[in-house]
Amino acid sequence: MGARDTIKGNGLAVACMLVWATNFPVAAMLLKTWPPVLLAAERALIGGLVVGLVALAMGQTRSLVALLRSGPALVASLALGISMLLFVWGQKLVDPVAAAVIVSGMPIFSLTMGWIEGRERFSVQMGLAIALAVAGGIVTSLVSAASGQQPSVFGSLAVLVGVIAYVWQTRVMVDRVRNVPDMAKSAFVMLVAGLFTALVAGAWRLGGAAEPVPDISLTALGLLVWLGAIAIGASTVLWYAAGRMIGVTVTSMHHNMVPFYVIAMAALTGAAVTPQHIIGAVLVIAGAVLAQVPLKARARARVADP
C-alpha cells in the first residue's frame, strides 16, 4: 500500500466518521416516537435503495446480481441486519454518548478477529496504538454532559453485540468479497439487512407488541431520509472503501473520533467542548498514526545507514 493510498484511506475514514456521527443525535430524536425495530428497517432500506440507485447509475448491475450468489455476502448481510436491530434497540435504552463509549472497543474486536483468521498479528506497537485509540474514545465520551438516562445493562449489551457483529460483517465484505465495487457491496448488504429487519419488525407487530405510532411529520421524514441515505448509506460506502485501503482495524480506530464529533455537533447548540475532549481526540489520532507507521522498517533503515 502506497503513501497515496494511505492518505486517501485515512481521508475516507475521517469523512465516514463525520457522516456516521450524525446517526447518534438523529436516531435519538427519532426514537422518541419511532419503534426501534421499525426504525432499523426503514433506515437500512432507505440507505440500500439510495445507494443501489447510484450503483445502477454507475453501471454496477452485474456486481449486484453476482452478490446474490455469494454465500459470504448473504451471511454478512444478515449479520448487519442483526447488528442494526441490536444497536438501535440498545440506543433506545442508553444515551448517545454511552453508545459511543462502547463503540470505542471496535479496534480490539477487529484485531482479535484478524488474529484468529491469521490475517493480523498482535504486536507491542499495535497494542499501544489500540490502547491510545480506545482511551481517546473513552476520555472524550466520559466528559460529555449527562443525558439524564439511567445506565442499562441490557442496552449496553445489545450495543456491544451489535458492534461485534458489525465488525465481523465488515471483515467478511472487505477480506472475502473482493473485486466488487464498494457502492454495490454497500447497496446489497443494506437492502438484504433492511428486508430482514423489516420481517422482524412485521413479526414483532403481529405478535401484539405495543408500539408507538411513528411520527410522519415533514421534519421526522426529513430526519429519516438523512439517517438512511447519508448517516447509514453514505457512511457504509466510505467505511468499506477505507477498510479496503487501510485495513478494518485501522479504520475502526477512526471510529473512536465519533464521540468527539458528536460533542462538536452538540457544541453548535451550546454544549461546551472542554480540553478533555481535545485530549481524547488527540489520543485517537495518535493511535491511528502509530498503527500505520512502520517503526521496525525505519529502525532497520537507520541501522543500515552509516
C-alpha positions as CSV (number, residue, x, y, z in Angstrom):
1,M,0.0,0.0,0.0
2,G,1.5,3.3,-1.1
3,A,1.6,6.6,0.7
4,R,-1.1,8.0,-1.6
5,D,-3.5,5.1,-0.7
6,T,-2.8,5.5,3.0
7,I,-3.6,9.2,2.9
8,K,-6.7,8.6,0.8
9,G,-7.9,5.8,3.0
10,N,-7.5,7.9,6.2
11,G,-9.3,10.8,4.5
12,L,-12.2,8.5,3.6
13,A,-12.2,7.2,7.2
14,V,-12.5,10.7,8.6
15,A,-15.3,11.6,6.2
16,C,-17.1,8.3,7.1
17,M,-16.9,9.1,10.8
18,L,-18.1,12.6,10.4
19,V,-21.2,11.4,8.5
20,W,-21.7,8.4,10.8
21,A,-21.6,10.7,13.9
22,T,-24.8,12.3,12.8
23,N,-26.5,9.0,13.4
24,F,-26.4,9.4,17.2
25,P,-28.3,12.6,17.6
26,V,-30.7,12.0,14.7
27,A,-31.6,8.4,15.8
28,A,-32.0,9.7,19.4
29,M,-34.6,12.2,18.2
30,L,-36.5,9.7,16.0
31,L,-36.5,7.0,18.8
32,K,-38.7,9.3,20.8
33,T,-41.6,8.4,18.6
34,W,-40.4,5.6,16.3
35,P,-40.3,1.9,17.4
36,P,-36.6,0.8,17.4
37,V,-37.1,-2.3,15.2
38,L,-39.1,-0.3,12.6
39,L,-36.5,2.5,12.6
40,A,-33.7,-0.1,12.0
41,A,-35.6,-1.5,9.0
42,E,-36.5,1.9,7.5
43,R,-33.0,3.4,7.7
44,A,-31.4,0.2,6.1
45,L,-34.0,0.1,3.3
46,I,-33.7,3.8,2.6
47,G,-29.9,3.5,2.6
48,G,-29.9,0.5,0.4
49,L,-32.3,2.0,-2.1
50,V,-30.5,5.3,-2.5
51,V,-27.0,3.7,-2.7
52,G,-28.5,1.0,-5.0
53,L,-29.8,3.6,-7.5
54,V,-26.4,5.2,-7.5
55,A,-24.7,1.8,-8.1
56,L,-27.1,1.1,-11.0
57,A,-26.4,4.6,-12.5
58,M,-22.7,3.7,-12.3
59,G,-23.2,0.5,-14.3
60,Q,-22.8,-1.9,-11.4
61,T,-25.8,-4.0,-12.1
62,R,-23.8,-7.2,-12.8
63,S,-22.0,-6.8,-9.5
64,L,-25.3,-6.5,-7.6
65,V,-26.6,-9.7,-9.3
66,A,-23.4,-11.5,-8.6
67,L,-23.6,-10.8,-4.9
68,L,-26.9,-12.8,-4.8
69,R,-24.8,-15.9,-5.5
70,S,-22.2,-15.1,-2.8
71,G,-22.7,-17.0,0.4
72,P,-20.3,-14.8,2.4
73,A,-22.1,-11.7,1.3
74,L,-25.5,-13.1,2.2
75,V,-24.3,-14.2,5.7
76,A,-22.6,-10.8,6.2
77,S,-25.8,-9.0,5.2
78,L,-27.8,-11.0,7.8
79,A,-25.1,-10.1,10.4
80,L,-25.5,-6.5,9.5
81,G,-29.3,-6.8,10.0
82,I,-28.8,-8.3,13.4
83,S,-26.3,-5.6,14.3
84,M,-28.7,-2.9,13.3
85,L,-31.5,-4.4,15.3
86,L,-29.3,-4.7,18.4
87,F,-27.7,-1.3,18.0
88,V,-30.9,0.7,17.5
89,W,-32.6,-1.2,20.4
90,G,-29.6,-0.5,22.6
91,Q,-29.7,3.2,21.6
92,K,-33.3,3.2,22.9
93,L,-32.0,2.2,26.4
94,V,-28.7,4.1,26.6
95,D,-27.8,7.6,25.8
96,P,-25.8,8.5,22.6
97,V,-22.5,9.1,24.5
98,A,-22.7,5.8,26.3
99,A,-23.2,4.0,23.0
100,A,-20.2,5.9,21.6
101,V,-18.1,4.6,24.5
102,I,-19.0,1.0,23.8
103,V,-18.1,1.5,20.1
104,S,-14.6,2.6,21.2
105,G,-13.8,-1.1,21.6
106,M,-14.2,-1.7,17.9
107,P,-10.4,-1.8,17.1
108,I,-9.9,-4.5,19.7
109,F,-12.6,-6.7,18.2
110,S,-11.3,-6.2,14.7
111,L,-7.7,-7.1,15.6
112,T,-8.8,-10.2,17.6
113,M,-10.8,-11.4,14.6
114,G,-7.9,-10.7,12.2
115,W,-5.6,-12.6,14.6
116,I,-8.0,-15.6,14.7
117,E,-8.2,-15.6,10.9
118,G,-4.4,-15.4,10.6
119,R,-4.6,-12.0,8.8
120,E,-3.2,-9.9,11.6
121,R,-0.9,-10.4,14.5
122,F,-0.6,-8.8,17.9
123,S,2.4,-6.5,18.5
124,V,3.5,-4.0,21.1
125,Q,3.1,-1.2,18.5
126,M,-0.4,-2.2,17.5
127,G,-1.4,-2.9,21.1
128,L,-0.2,0.6,22.1
129,A,-2.0,2.1,19.1
130,I,-5.3,0.5,20.0
131,A,-4.8,1.5,23.7
132,L,-4.4,5.1,22.7
133,A,-7.4,5.0,20.3
134,V,-9.7,3.3,22.9
135,A,-8.5,5.6,25.7
136,G,-9.2,8.6,23.5
137,G,-12.7,7.5,22.7
138,I,-13.5,6.8,26.4
139,V,-11.9,10.1,27.6
140,T,-13.9,12.1,25.1
141,S,-17.2,10.4,25.9
142,L,-16.9,10.3,29.7
143,V,-16.5,14.1,30.0
144,S,-19.7,14.7,28.0
145,A,-22.8,16.2,29.6
146,A,-25.0,13.5,31.1
147,S,-28.3,12.9,29.2
148,G,-30.2,12.0,32.4
149,Q,-30.8,8.4,31.3
150,Q,-30.1,5.6,33.8
151,P,-27.5,3.0,32.8
152,S,-29.0,-0.1,31.2
153,V,-27.1,-3.4,31.3
154,F,-29.4,-4.9,28.5
155,G,-29.0,-1.8,26.4
156,S,-25.2,-1.8,26.8
157,L,-25.0,-5.5,26.0
158,A,-27.2,-5.0,22.9
159,V,-24.9,-2.3,21.6
160,L,-21.8,-4.4,22.4
161,V,-23.0,-7.5,20.5
162,G,-24.2,-5.3,17.7
163,V,-20.8,-3.7,17.3
164,I,-19.1,-7.1,17.3
165,A,-21.5,-8.3,14.6
166,Y,-20.8,-5.1,12.6
167,V,-17.1,-5.6,12.7
168,W,-17.4,-9.2,11.6
169,Q,-19.6,-8.4,8.6
170,T,-17.2,-5.7,7.6
171,R,-14.2,-8.0,7.7
172,V,-16.1,-10.5,5.6
173,M,-17.1,-8.0,3.0
174,V,-13.6,-6.4,2.8
175,D,-11.5,-9.6,3.1
176,R,-13.6,-12.2,1.4
177,V,-15.9,-10.4,-1.0
178,R,-13.3,-8.8,-3.2
179,N,-13.3,-7.4,-6.8
180,V,-16.8,-6.0,-6.1
181,P,-17.3,-2.2,-6.1
182,D,-17.8,-0.6,-2.7
183,M,-21.0,1.0,-3.9
184,A,-22.5,-2.3,-5.0
185,K,-21.4,-4.0,-1.8
186,S,-23.0,-1.3,0.4
187,A,-26.3,-1.4,-1.5
188,F,-26.5,-5.1,-1.4
189,V,-25.8,-5.6,2.3
190,M,-28.2,-2.7,3.3
191,L,-31.0,-4.0,1.1
192,V,-30.8,-7.5,2.5
193,A,-30.3,-6.3,6.0
194,G,-33.3,-4.0,5.6
195,L,-35.5,-6.7,4.3
196,F,-34.5,-8.9,7.2
197,T,-35.2,-6.2,9.8
198,A,-38.5,-5.4,8.1
199,L,-39.6,-9.0,8.5
200,V,-38.6,-8.9,12.2
201,A,-40.5,-5.6,12.6
202,G,-43.6,-7.1,11.0
203,A,-43.4,-10.2,13.1
204,W,-42.9,-8.1,16.2
205,R,-46.0,-6.1,15.3
206,L,-48.1,-9.2,14.6
207,G,-47.0,-10.6,17.9
208,G,-49.1,-8.0,19.6
209,A,-46.2,-5.8,20.8
210,A,-47.4,-2.3,21.8
211,E,-45.5,0.2,19.8
212,P,-45.9,4.0,19.5
213,V,-47.4,5.4,16.3
214,P,-44.4,6.7,14.2
215,D,-44.2,10.4,13.7
216,I,-44.6,11.1,9.9
217,S,-44.3,14.9,10.0
218,L,-42.1,16.5,7.4
219,T,-39.4,17.1,10.0
220,A,-39.4,13.4,11.1
221,L,-39.4,12.2,7.5
222,G,-36.6,14.5,6.7
223,L,-34.6,13.2,9.6
224,L,-35.4,9.6,8.5
225,V,-34.2,10.3,4.9
226,W,-30.9,11.8,6.3
227,L,-30.5,8.8,8.7
228,G,-30.9,6.2,5.9
229,A,-29.4,7.9,2.9
230,I,-26.5,9.8,4.5
231,A,-25.7,8.6,8.1
232,I,-26.1,5.0,7.1
233,G,-25.9,4.8,3.3
234,A,-23.1,7.1,2.5
235,S,-21.1,6.2,5.6
236,T,-21.3,2.5,4.6
237,V,-19.8,3.1,1.2
238,L,-17.0,5.2,2.8
239,W,-16.5,2.5,5.5
240,Y,-15.9,-0.3,3.1
241,A,-13.6,1.9,0.9
242,A,-11.5,2.9,3.9
243,G,-11.4,-0.6,5.2
244,R,-10.2,-1.9,1.9
245,M,-7.4,0.7,1.6
246,I,-6.0,0.9,5.2
247,G,-7.5,-2.2,6.8
248,V,-10.5,-2.7,9.0
249,T,-8.6,-2.4,12.3
250,V,-7.0,1.0,11.5
251,T,-10.3,2.2,10.0
252,S,-12.1,1.2,13.2
253,M,-9.6,3.3,15.2
254,H,-11.0,6.4,13.4
255,H,-14.4,5.3,14.8
256,N,-13.2,6.5,18.2
257,M,-13.3,10.0,17.0
258,V,-17.1,9.7,16.8
259,P,-17.7,10.8,20.4
260,F,-15.6,14.0,19.7
261,Y,-17.6,14.6,16.6
262,V,-20.9,14.1,18.5
263,I,-19.8,16.6,21.1
264,A,-18.6,19.1,18.4
265,M,-22.1,18.9,16.8
266,A,-23.7,19.4,20.2
267,A,-21.5,22.4,20.7
268,L,-23.4,24.0,17.8
269,T,-26.4,24.1,20.2
270,G,-24.5,25.4,23.1
271,A,-22.7,22.4,24.6
272,A,-19.2,23.0,25.8
273,V,-16.1,21.5,24.2
274,T,-13.6,21.0,27.0
275,P,-9.8,20.4,27.0
276,Q,-10.5,16.8,27.8
277,H,-12.5,16.4,24.6
278,I,-9.4,17.7,22.7
279,I,-7.1,15.4,24.6
280,G,-9.3,12.4,23.8
281,A,-9.3,13.4,20.1
282,V,-5.5,13.7,20.1
283,L,-5.2,10.3,21.7
284,V,-7.3,8.7,19.0
285,I,-5.4,10.4,16.2
286,A,-2.1,9.3,17.8
287,G,-3.3,5.7,17.9
288,A,-4.3,5.7,14.3
289,V,-1.0,7.2,13.2
290,L,1.1,4.9,15.4
291,A,-0.7,1.8,13.9
292,Q,0.4,2.9,10.4
293,V,4.0,4.0,11.0
294,P,6.5,1.2,10.0
295,L,8.7,1.6,13.1
296,K,10.7,-1.6,12.5
297,A,11.4,-0.8,8.9
298,R,12.6,2.7,9.9
299,A,14.8,1.3,12.6
300,R,16.4,-1.2,10.2
301,A,17.0,1.7,7.7
302,R,18.8,3.7,10.4
303,V,21.0,0.8,11.3
304,A,21.9,0.2,7.7
305,D,22.6,3.9,7.0
306,P,26.2,4.6,8.1
